[in-house]
Amino acid sequence: MTKPRKLSNLLARFRRNVEGGVAIIFGLSAVCLLLIGGVALDFERLNQTRTSLQDSLDAALLAAATSSDTSTNNLNTIIDSYLEVNWLAKHPDVKLDYNFTVGADGSITGTASGTLKTTLMALAGKPTMNFDVTSQVMHGSDALELALVLDTTGSMKQNNKMVDLKKAATDLIKSLIKQGGDNVRIAVVPYANYVNVGTTYKGASWLDASAITGTSKWNGCVGSRNYPLDMTDAYGSTQIPAIADVTCTNDVVRLTSQQGPLVSTIESMQPSGMTYIPAGLTWGWRMISDQLPFADGTPAGEKYNGRPVRKVVVLMTDGENTLSPTYPTHDGRDTSLSDSLTDTVCTNMKNAGITVYTVAFEVTAAVPKSVLENCASDSSKYFDAQDSNQMAASFTSIGKDLAQLRLAR
């Protein structure tokens, strides 16, 4: 065989050997790439699962912190239900363990750990991966002065609305006081035609009792000072007029951190009378004011128990103004005037640094909805509740906002 022929055969055999080696190398490389891809996929699943659990644990602790329950068993039930809906049902293949503790400051700390089954990593001898998350819910550091201005007019008899209001308001009070203790003070102002300050104030210096004569009866009802004094908390030297020979709703409850008198007043509320919203709003403002008649509120710029103070009014109504002021009584029918006065007192409160929430309960007409939305400090603080569930949700949302809960991880 000639030398060129031998060289050609040698090169051909070498080429076949190289091609076979490349195939082997490629096959091995493909397996490695597949394993690497499987590892990346499993780690991505792990990160997504951990993030989902973190979000669900956060939500569960926030729900427990804003509830009115205080026992460990009840809090555990709330956390269980949230995790069941938001996480466990979506990840049935993940083994999960969790626990929580309640601190002396009311904070709730939760930890959760899980085991995730792997896919291709199992081929490399690692069938599972472990992960854990931690969450803590803490309360804000501000003191709170809150006035609940609650509609007790006759229309609240309909559709079980008074029952729904009582439960929502009671849950809010219990939740806030549980979370804030002495740093949360709440007042209740039931209103309809008039507001009832209570007959114990008959001889008070701030009350104009001239309408109470020997033959008249005073049930604690008070009317309005002449405009614009009825649009402000400033007392000055003009007394607030008593209105004799009329009936009105339950007595107001002054600022207190004791839930007993607040809850008992709400539970005893009975629907009666017509609607004059500005009266309720003005007295709500007076409840958290440092001015007479009660002067229970913290003066502007000062602290309560060493904490900055947030002043809040929550207005709830199931309808529109049906009465207007005739000074000092509320016997008129100029509802446009009353809507304008509602807007004025709301604006004055907001300008004074008060945060205003409004809840429209089964209100369908456009004008009263607009009045209430404009009254609120912003659109997020206006709630249009068209049934009992939305009513409860509205007060729950307000409670979460007022609690100033924050997540600390």
C-alpha positions in Angstrom: 0.0 0.0 0.0 1.4 3.4 -0.9 2.2 5.8 1.8 -0.6 8.3 0.8 -3.2 5.5 1.0 -2.0 4.5 4.5 -2.2 8.1 5.7 -5.7 8.4 4.3 -6.9 5.3 6.1 -5.3 6.4 9.3 -7.0 9.8 9.2 -10.4 8.1 8.5 -10.0 5.8 11.5 -9.1 8.9 13.7 -12.2 10.8 12.5 -14.5 7.9 13.4 -12.9 7.7 16.8 -13.3 11.4 17.4 -17.0 11.4 16.3 -17.7 8.6 18.8 -16.0 10.5 21.6 -18.0 13.6 20.9 -21.2 11.7 21.1 -20.2 10.3 24.5 -19.1 13.7 25.7 -22.3 15.3 24.4 -24.4 12.7 26.2 -22.7 13.2 29.5 -23.0 16.9 29.1 -26.7 16.7 28.4 -27.2 14.7 31.6 -25.3 17.3 33.5 -27.2 20.2 32.0 -30.4 18.4 32.7 -29.5 18.0 36.4 -28.3 21.6 36.6 -31.6 22.7 35.1 -33.5 20.5 37.5 -31.6 22.0 40.4 -32.5 25.5 39.2 -36.1 24.6 38.8 -36.3 23.1 42.3 -34.7 26.1 43.8 -37.1 28.4 42.0 -40.0 26.3 43.3 -38.5 26.6 46.8 -38.3 30.4 46.5 -41.8 30.7 45.2 -43.2 28.5 48.0 -41.3 30.3 50.7 -42.6 33.7 49.4 -46.1 32.4 49.3 -45.8 31.1 52.9 -44.4 34.4 54.1 -47.3 36.3 52.6 -49.8 33.9 54.0 -48.2 34.0 57.5 -48.2 37.8 57.4 -51.9 37.9 56.5 -52.8 35.4 59.3 -51.0 37.3 62.0 -52.5 40.6 60.9 -56.0 39.0 61.0 -55.3 37.7 64.5 -53.9 41.0 65.7 -57.0 43.0 64.5 -59.6 40.5 65.9 -61.4 41.1 69.2 -60.3 37.7 70.5 -57.7 37.5 73.2 -57.3 33.9 74.1 -54.5 31.8 72.6 -57.0 29.2 71.4 -59.1 31.7 69.5 -56.1 33.4 68.0 -54.9 30.0 66.9 -58.2 29.3 65.2 -58.0 32.6 63.3 -54.4 31.8 62.1 -55.4 28.3 61.2 -58.3 29.5 59.1 -56.2 32.0 57.2 -53.4 29.6 56.5 -55.9 27.0 55.4 -57.5 29.3 52.9 -54.4 31.2 51.7 -51.7 28.6 51.8 -52.5 25.0 52.8 -55.2 24.5 50.2 -52.8 25.7 47.5 -49.9 23.6 48.6 -51.2 20.2 49.6 -48.0 18.5 48.8 -45.9 20.6 51.3 -45.5 19.4 54.9 -45.9 22.5 57.1 -45.4 23.1 60.8 -46.0 26.5 62.5 -46.5 28.2 65.9 -47.0 31.7 67.3 -46.5 33.6 70.6 -48.1 36.7 72.0 -45.8 39.2 73.6 -46.5 41.4 76.6 -46.7 44.4 74.3 -49.5 42.8 72.2 -47.2 41.8 69.4 -47.7 38.4 67.7 -44.7 36.5 66.4 -45.2 33.5 64.1 -42.8 31.0 62.7 -43.5 28.4 60.0 -41.3 25.7 58.4 -42.0 23.4 55.6 -40.6 20.5 53.6 -40.8 20.6 49.8 -40.5 17.5 47.6 -37.9 17.9 44.8 -38.2 16.8 41.2 -34.9 16.2 39.3 -32.8 16.8 42.4 -34.2 13.6 43.8 -32.1 11.8 41.1 -29.0 13.4 42.8 -30.0 11.9 46.1 -31.9 14.9 47.6 -35.6 14.1 47.6 -36.7 17.1 49.8 -35.7 20.6 50.7 -36.5 22.4 53.9 -37.4 26.1 54.3 -38.7 28.4 57.1 -40.2 32.0 57.5 -40.8 34.3 60.4 -43.2 37.1 60.8 -44.1 39.6 63.6 -47.0 42.0 63.9 -46.4 45.0 66.1 -48.6 48.0 67.0 -47.9 51.6 66.3 -46.7 54.0 69.0 -49.3 56.7 68.8 -52.2 57.3 71.2 -55.7 57.3 69.7 -58.7 59.5 70.5 -61.7 58.2 68.6 -65.3 59.3 68.4 -67.8 56.9 66.9 -70.7 58.9 65.5 -73.5 56.4 65.0 -76.9 56.8 63.3 -79.8 55.6 65.5 -82.6 56.9 63.3 -85.9 55.0 62.7 -84.7 53.7 59.4 -82.1 51.6 61.2 -85.0 49.2 62.1 -85.0 47.9 58.5 -83.0 44.9 57.3 -81.5 44.2 60.8 -79.3 47.2 60.3 -79.1 48.2 64.0 -78.1 44.7 64.9 -75.3 44.7 62.3 -74.1 48.2 63.5 -74.0 47.1 67.1 -71.8 44.1 66.2 -69.5 46.0 63.9 -69.0 48.8 66.4 -68.6 46.5 69.4 -65.9 44.4 67.6 -64.1 47.6 66.6 -64.0 48.9 70.2 -62.9 45.6 71.7 -60.2 45.2 69.0 -58.7 48.7 69.5 -58.7 48.6 73.2 -57.2 45.2 73.3 -54.4 46.3 71.1 -53.8 49.8 72.6 -54.9 49.5 76.2 -54.8 52.9 78.0 -53.4 54.6 74.9 -56.7 54.2 73.1 -59.6 56.3 74.3 -63.0 56.1 72.5 -66.2 58.1 72.7 -69.6 57.1 71.4 -72.1 59.7 70.0 -75.5 58.2 69.1 -77.5 60.7 67.0 -80.8 61.2 65.2 -82.8 64.5 65.4 -80.6 65.5 68.3 -77.8 64.3 70.5 -78.3 63.3 74.1 -75.6 64.6 76.5 -77.4 63.1 79.6 -79.5 64.8 82.2 -76.7 64.9 84.8 -75.4 68.0 83.0 -78.5 70.1 83.7 -76.6 72.5 85.9 -73.4 72.6 83.8 -71.9 76.0 83.1 -71.8 75.3 79.3 -75.5 74.4 79.1 -78.2 77.0 78.3 -81.0 75.6 80.3 -83.4 78.5 79.7 -85.8 76.2 77.8 -86.2 74.0 80.9 -89.1 75.4 82.9 -91.1 74.1 85.8 -93.7 72.5 83.5 -91.2 71.2 80.9 -89.3 68.0 80.8 -85.6 67.7 79.7 -84.4 64.3 78.5 -80.8 65.4 77.9 -81.4 66.6 74.3 -79.3 69.5 73.0 -79.7 71.6 69.9 -77.4 73.9 67.9 -75.9 77.2 68.6 -76.4 79.8 65.8 -74.2 79.4 62.7 -71.2 79.3 62.5 -70.8 78.3 66.1 -72.5 75.0 65.3 -69.7 74.2 62.9 -66.8 74.1 65.3 -65.6 72.7 68.6 -64.6 76.1 69.9 -66.7 76.9 73.0 -65.9 80.6 73.6 -68.6 81.9 75.9 -71.8 80.9 74.1 -73.7 78.1 75.9 -75.1 75.1 74.1 -78.9 75.1 74.2 -80.9 72.4 75.9 -84.1 71.3 74.0 -87.0 70.6 76.3 -90.0 68.3 75.7 -88.4 66.2 73.0 -87.0 62.7 73.2 -83.6 61.7 71.7 -81.4 58.7 71.5 -79.0 57.2 74.1 -76.6 59.4 76.2 -73.2 60.0 74.7 -70.2 58.3 76.3 -67.2 60.5 76.9 -63.6 59.5 76.0 -62.6 56.3 77.9 -60.3 53.3 77.6 -62.9 51.2 79.4 -64.8 49.1 77.0 -67.7 48.4 79.4 -69.6 51.7 79.2 -68.9 51.9 75.4 -70.3 48.5 74.6 -73.3 48.7 77.0 -74.4 52.0 75.4 -74.1 50.5 71.9 -76.0 47.4 72.9 -78.8 49.5 74.3 -79.3 51.7 71.2 -82.7 51.7 69.7 -83.7 53.1 66.3 -86.0 56.2 66.5 -86.3 59.7 65.0 -85.1 61.5 61.9 -81.7 62.4 60.6 -79.6 65.6 61.2 -76.0 64.5 60.6 -74.2 67.8 61.5 -75.3 67.5 65.1 -73.7 64.1 65.4 -70.5 65.3 63.7 -70.2 68.4 65.9 -70.6 66.4 69.0 -68.1 63.8 67.8 -65.6 66.6 67.4 -66.4 67.9 70.9 -65.8 64.5 72.4 -62.1 64.5 71.3 -61.6 68.2 71.8 -59.8 70.0 74.7 -62.6 72.6 74.7 -65.7 72.7 76.8 -68.2 71.1 77.3 -66.0 68.2 78.3 -62.4 69.1 77.4 -61.4 65.4 77.5 -59.2 65.6 74.4 -55.5 66.2 74.4 -54.6 69.8 73.3 -53.0 70.1 69.9 -49.2 69.5 69.9 -49.2 67.8 73.3 -48.7 64.1 74.0 -50.8 61.6 75.9 -48.9 59.1 78.0 -45.8 60.4 76.3 -47.2 59.5 72.9 -48.2 61.6 69.9 -52.0 61.7 69.5 -54.2 60.9 66.5 -57.7 62.2 66.6 -60.3 60.4 64.6 -64.0 60.6 63.9 -65.9 57.7 62.3 -69.4 58.7 61.0 -71.9 56.0 60.1 -75.3 56.6 58.6 -77.9 54.7 56.6 -79.3 57.6 54.7 -79.5 61.3 54.0 -80.3 64.4 56.0 -84.0 64.7 56.5 -84.0 67.7 58.9 -82.3 71.1 59.0 -81.6 73.6 61.7 -84.1 76.2 62.8 -81.8 77.2 65.7 -81.7 76.0 68.3 -84.0 73.2 67.2 -83.7 70.9 64.2 -87.3 71.2 62.8 -86.6 72.4 59.2 -86.8 70.5 56.0 -84.1 72.2 54.0 -82.0 69.1 53.3 -79.7 71.0 50.9 -78.8 73.3 53.7 -78.0 70.3 56.0 -75.9 68.7 53.3 -73.9 72.0 53.0 -73.5 72.2 56.8 -72.3 68.6 56.8 -69.7 69.5 54.3 -68.6 72.5 56.3 -68.2 70.7 59.6 -66.3 67.9 57.9 -64.0 70.4 56.2 -63.4 72.2 59.5 -62.6 69.0 61.3 -60.1 67.9 58.6 -58.5 71.4 58.7 -58.0 70.9 62.4 -56.0 67.7 61.9 -58.8 65.2 62.5 -59.0 62.1 60.3 -62.6 61.4 59.2 -63.9 58.0 58.1 -67.4 57.7 56.8 -69.5 54.6 56.3 -72.7 54.6 54.1 -74.8 51.6 55.1 -77.3 50.5 52.5 -77.4 54.0 51.0 -78.5 54.0 47.4 -79.1 57.7 46.5 -76.3 59.5 44.8 -76.4 62.8 46.7 -76.0 61.4 50.3 -73.2 59.1 49.0 -71.4 62.1 47.5 -71.9 64.0 50.8 -70.3 61.2 52.8 -67.5 60.6 50.3 -66.6 64.3 50.4 -66.7 64.2 54.2 -64.1 61.5 54.5 -60.4 62.5 54.7 -59.7 60.7 51.4 -61.4 58.1 49.2 -59.8 55.2 51.0 -61.6 56.3 54.2 -65.1 56.3 52.6 -67.0 52.9 52.7 -70.1 52.1 50.7 -71.5 49.1 52.6 -74.5 47.6 50.8 -75.1 44.6 53.1 -74.2 43.3 56.6 -71.0 41.6 55.4 -69.7 44.8 53.8 -70.7 46.7 56.9 -68.6 44.4 59.1 -65.7 44.5 56.6 -65.8 48.3 56.6 -65.4 48.5 60.4 -62.7 45.8 60.2 -60.8 47.8 57.6 -61.1 51.0 59.8 -59.8 49.0 62.8 -56.8 47.7 60.9 -56.0 51.3 59.7 -56.4 52.7 63.2 -54.4 50.0 64.9 -51.3 51.1 62.9 -50.2 47.5 62.6 -46.8 47.0 61.1 -44.9 43.9 60.0 -41.5 43.4 61.5 -39.5 40.4 60.3 
